[in-house]
């Protein structure tokens, strides 16, 4: 089975291919955000393509996205254009007038995005093959800086052949740089900040197994996907009543379950409604920064501590040191010291990746209870690294 890469890895690797102007085909399951990642390239390509490009088009050039769904192209005419008669030195002849979308991709730098290429019929697939190989169709050439990208569901990762897609022949397959996209949960939670209801983001942070279904699907059964959670979120946000509020008995409306069942399936909908009913007892990142709800934090188990580490390291507040006061940094240090040494090391690594400047400031913070000798956060972390048996009491 082909091993996929995360969106973070794709964003690091893809620029090498983009600079060559060679076409890219991404493979992956439905609803993981393949189309979204194409649109996220629009304002990045100018700098990726380098000085020659920016000198002509500017560093702030945003690539237009010219999107075509290949599965909806009925025949090659939807690709090569329509015949247009004219009189030439050879007499009356016919040329092909390009489709408007293709003319745009020929006249200015664009991202030419073909979705569902492996659901197109063979004739359309063959027409697109010329475009990926020669960067032209019927005598019309793509702009030299137009980037061709395709996203498909089929691929070697799909061992169960779950998708009704066309198999690309070897010559067609050979035209593309192929990449299997397997986005991480963190890819989604990072994107979801500001795009998805925060209660759903909190739920997925604590219940990562409900983000999407990866097994062999049963016919006509609803399963969760990254896309379906975003659809569910939009529905919740637009409801006239607040489906996320409890009544006087602490119960959440069953309407939340029924709507969720239709988007993310029965199991996830049950778990999400239960989570919402208990949401008031959940500790937020802001609570940690402000040193609140200590009685709940002190009773954290492994899962709760793990979830809070992820929430802190991905929060916008932690990533921007100018927004954090010394007291807030102290409270984050106190939280890390309060969890097990193994999780404290995970927290240390995650927080270092998220914001090394804050960690540098945290290193010298005093974490000793009042009346005891001064012991810094750095001493504590160094003690964990040097202590083989992991006894927290000895480390402090």
NORWO-V213022 format. One record per helix or strand of 2 or more residues. SS is the DSSP state (H for helix, E for strand). FROM is the first residue (numbers start at 1). LEN is the number of residues. If there is no record, write none. Layout:
SS|FROM|LEN, SS|FROM|LEN
This chain:
H|7|12, E|24|4, H|34|6, H|45|5, H|51|7, E|64|6, H|70|3, H|77|4, E|82|7, E|91|7, H|100|8, E|110|6, H|117|3, H|122|13, E|136|2, E|140|2, E|147|6, H|170|4, E|177|5, H|185|8, H|198|9, H|208|3, H|226|13, H|254|11, H|266|12, H|279|3, H|285|6, H|294|4, H|302|13, H|316|4, H|321|3, H|326|13, H|341|14, H|356|7, H|377|10, H|392|4
